[in-house]
Amino acid sequence: MCCLEALKKMMILGERDCKKDRCIINISSVHESTPSPLGAPYAPQKGEMEILTKTLALEVADKGIRVNGIAPGAIATDMNSDILENKEEGKEEENKIPMHRIGNPE
């Protein structure tokens, strides 16, 4: 709903001033495309965000509006307290990450 409301405003702005840079950035999670055990309640919502982002991008590209998605991996937040507190689990998770480290929220 937020994307659709933003797009309505952007299209009005586009009619007035086509030089405005108009972009929506959706933030999801690596779990939009990477399953994990016990992720059934969480991952489908992230997958929906991924396909929504790609579909909107196709629908509004010709109007000069960009729609992009960011899907970070493991970040040091409360949601990942289990891998932050358990060094063995943390190491396993870091080994799955190309830079071999968990990200910081900053």
Secondary structure, 3 states (H helix, E strand, C coil): CHHHHHHHHHHHHHHHCCCCCEEEEEECCHHHCCCCCCCCCCHHHHHHHHHHHHHHHHHHHHHCEEEEEECCCCECCHHHHHHHHCHHHHHHHHHHCCCCCCECCC
